[in-house]
Amino acid sequence: MNLKKSFAAALAAATMLTAMPAFADTIVGLVAPLTGPNAVFGEQMRRGAEMAVADINAKGGLLGEKLVLVNMDDASNPSQGVAIANKLATQGGVAAFGNFNSAVSIPSSKVFADEGIVMISPASTNPQLTEQGLTTVFRTCGRDDQQGDVAAAWLLKNHKDGKIAVIHDQTTYGRGLAEATRAALNKGGKKEVMFDAVNVGDRDMSALVTKMKDAGVNVVYFGGLHTEAGLLVRQMADAGLKAVFMSGDGVVNQEFWNIAGTSAEGALVTFGNEYRDKPEAADVVKRFRSAGFEPEAYTLYTYAAVQVWAGAATKAKTVDADKVAASIRDGVYTTVIGPLSFDAKGDRKVTDYIVYRWSNGKYTPIPGQ
Amino acid sequence: MDASALGTFLQYLINGLALGAIYGLIAIGYTMVYGIIRMINFAHGEIYMIGAFVAVTTFSILAAAGVTSVPLALLLVLVMAIAFTAAYGWTVERVAYRPLRGAPKLAPLISAIGMSILLQNYVMQTQGARPKPLAPVMNGGVTLWQGDGFAVNVSYIQLFIILLTVALMVGFTQLINRTALGRAQRACEQDRTMAGLLGINVDRTISLTFVMGAALAAVAGVLVTMYYGVIDFYIGFLAGMKAFTAAVLGGIGSLPGAMLGGLLIGLIEAFFTGYVSGAYKDVASFSVLILVLVFRPTGLMGRPDIEKV
């Protein structure tokens, strides 16, 4: 072996060593949009996972080992999502909590499944994620077909005679949700007057608003995220289009109100039940608040995802993906968002979508549901 | 066409003109730089994005300082945005393009793309990745026409966008056609070597072209911030793409062409969304671009490129 070759071999060995975790640590990953337009959701997920892991370690870790959380940024970009999924695999990760965007979760779920990493998404609601036959993929949130049913039922009950426009943002999540709601509306005997779309990144929605105004639309259902939703609501108000605005779990954060301002007053969103004021979350919520962070939206869902995985691993006495997955399917797990159990696909057996109303910069559940 | 349909048509027209004016302002920056150094300045969209960020920052500072007069605030914001953004435009040219003046054509193209990525990430790191909202600055509008339950509205901000763009266009055309600087720019466009031999400071002329393009992009950034009320570090990409398309459609290198291209793209987007589908509006704009280029390869107002001997 000449010098150059032996140097290369030494270098390779050294890089392999640095890539390997210390033996007494169990590596898990948070895969979320820590930067980019959805960074606000990424932060919720990071906070939730960090506190969950810290709490487990404070109680002596998992199976006698310390849990180490690696935060990885997918920037809401599918190809970056796949890249960090592979990176987590090379670091020896055994579980992944995320992703946020369905368009990122779906491609990275295949990598996680191939690499023997259990994936639990707290946020990706597109049905496709758990329809791929991957046995190690789960989610602690609901599905858009369930969410669409709840939204459609609300609209059918309260706006039976409304002229409904269904708008989406042409993403996997937005379009999927809009189509699910439309299907449920049509099934309930209600036909929308318009089904149209905007592009993510579009600033100008005035033409669409004019079109809706011309069609006499008075109910707008939007499948998409907070930036486009906020712009749409704001431009609807500017143009004097008075309509009920309803959207899904992509619009449950403060940014929506910041962008739309008071024109968002009365906007409706569907989201899982509010756990921040439930007893099972009280202790965790108190600690988040004393750390100066309001555990909105996906924070507790991510905390719960870590709890489910850790609970199942403890029960299975291993972190082996197939065994943990089997034990997740088997049991009922106590979490900060209540007891969770999962069906064969990896979806929650019981979902809990309810309708919230935005008012004065806050979204609160509409009573009596 | 009944009254209501006419009203809707007018509303699309107004929406499209306001949007198109903004595209046009950005497109001028592409076209002027291309005219002089035959290079696409891919960082131009980012220059516009920086203009928008300066606008949001200045508006916030002014609001905190208690400036309540809208015309005064607007003037100060425009001055600040133009000053900052022009400095960026000048620096970009100095750092990324001038050292490559004699290099093969591909080199400045790559450094332009590099510059674009650098500016985008720089703003993301320093300003954060979250969208920045701005409370409405200019409220209200006028109803042009009312009938059959449909009112045609022009908001003051739309009027402001259209009028300011027309004023800037007239001013710029005069500047290019009548001043010494304009003559120098036209001379550099025709033949840089000869212009240099005749005593024109070519480097300075090119720098000033970048500064002028950046200033217009800054105005567009301010207008967009006021019009839509939310910006993020990524807005330069999409706007730059649209404006570049507008410049090519109008005939790259031609100033009125850029404006015409911008207006056309804005109108196509508005009318196509209105009468066909919002999901396919970009398909419509690019189809028109392809059709125009098939029949007029130099764009609507571009002169055929005569091979220099």
Interface residues (C-beta under 8 A of the other chain):
Chain A: T35 G36 P37 A39 V40 I167 Q170 D196 A197 V198 N199 G201 D202 R203 D204 S206 A207 L208 T210 K211 K213 D214 T227 G230 L231 R234 Q235 D238 A239 G240 E255 N258 I259 G261
Chain B: S4 T8 Q11 Y12 N15 G16 A18 L19 M124 G128 A129 R130 P131 P133 A135 P136 F150 A151 N153 S155 V224 Y227 Y228 G229 V230 D232 Y234 I235 F237 L238 E269 A270 F271 T273 G274 S277 G278 A279 D282
